[in-house]
Structure formats: C-alpha cells, structure tokens
Amino acid sequence: MIDLKELRRIALAATPGQWVSWPTGMDRADMRDIQGVLHSHNHTPYVGKNNADHICAFSPATALALLDGLERCRTALQAALRALATRRATLELIANHGGALGDVQAIARNALGGE
C-alpha cells in the first residue's frame, strides 16, 4: 500500500514550482552554470537530497499505482451515481403512482429487470 502522507511529505520537501528537463548534450561548463544558479538562489545541499528523494518516491511504479487507484475511485463513483439515479427514478415512479402495493411491486420488478 502506498503511504500517501509520506509521499506528500516528500513532495513538500522538494523544490517547489514547475520542474523542467535539461537538454541533452550538456557539458561540464553547463553543469557549473546550473550549480551557480542553484547556489545563487540559496539552495542548500539538502535541496538536492530532497529532490532526489522526491524522484525516487514518485517512481513510475508509484505514479501508475496512484493513477490506477484514482481510476478505480472514478469508476466506483460513476457506478454509485448510476445506482443512485436508478433508485431516484424508481422512487419518483412510486410517488407518481400513488404508492399502491401492486404498483410498487410492478415498478420494483421492472427496475430489477423483470426478476
């Protein structure tokens, strides 16, 4: 099971804002320039570790597991909303027919697919 509180803690510790990937073909001089920029923005050595922890924690497997869980929740919510709509329609039919026992039974059988 994924520890969502721990993932949140790790994400909050990482560098905020939008992350970008660096172009391929960078040389050591480019890396020194980047390190200078990071240093000039008061990034501490912990920032690099926090970002590395973030990257490791949010691995492709973790991201896919989170997306799978979200998809399952959406599917369950859609099914619950459909069931709720069916029950509401059945109750409206009962109310519109005066609630006579024979009508209620017929409506219920119809709502259950003729069982």
N, C-alpha and C positions, 0 to 999 in steps of 0.2 A: 504494500500500500504506500502511496506517495504521501509524505509528510508535508502538507500544504503550508503549515506555519513555518517550517524550516525553509521551504522554498521562498516564501515571502521574505523571511529574514535575510536570506542570501541576496535576493533581488534588491532589497532596500539598501544593502551594504555596497552594492556595485555602483559604478559611476552612473549618475542619472542622465537622462536625456537620450537622444537618438544615437545609436551606435552605427558606425559605417565601417565597411571593409576597406582595406588599403589596396591600391592597385598592385598587380603583380609586377615583378621586376625591380623592386626597391633594393637599393644598395645600402651599405653601412652608413653612408653620409645621410641618406634619407631617414634612417632609423635614429641617428643622432639628432636630427632636426625635430623628429617627433618627440624624442625624450626631452629635448629642450622646451618644447611647447608644453608637455605634461608638467615639467618641473615649474615652468613659469605660471601655471595655473594652480600652484600649491598642491599638487597631487603628492601624496606620501607613498612610501613603499607599500603600505597596506592596500592602497588602491589597486595595485597590480595583483596582489593576492586575492583581494575581494572580487575583482573581475574574473580572475582565473577560477575561483570557487563558483562564481555565477555560471560561467561557461560549462564547467563540469556538472553542476547540479541540473542545468537545463539542457541535458544531452538530448539528442534526437529521440532516444527511447522514452525519456521523461516527457518531452513535448508530445509525442504520439500518444502516450498513456493519458495525458491530460486532455488531448483532443478527443480520444475515444470516450473518456468519461463525460465530457461535455456533450458529445453526440448522443450517448445513452440517455443523459438527462433531458435533452431536447426531444428525443423520441418518446420517452416516458411522459413528458409534459403534453405532447401532442395527443397521445393516446388518452390521457386523462381528460383533456379538453373535449375530445370527441365523445367520450363516455358521458361527460357532464352534459354536453349538448343533447345527446340522445335521451338522457333522463329528464332534462328540462322539457323537451318536446313531448315526452310521454306524460309528464305531469300536466302540461298545458292541454293535451288532448283529454285527459281525465277531467280536468276542471271545466272544459268546454262541453263535455257530455253529461254534466250534472253529477258525475261520480257514482252512477248506478252500478251495482255489483257486476252485472252481466257485461256492461260496457268496460269496466275496469279489467275484467278477466280477458275480454277480447282484445283490448288495447295492449295488455301485458303480453299476451301470446303473440300478437303482431310485432311488438317491439323486440321480442326474443326470437323472431324469425319463424314463427308458426309452430314452436315446440309445444 
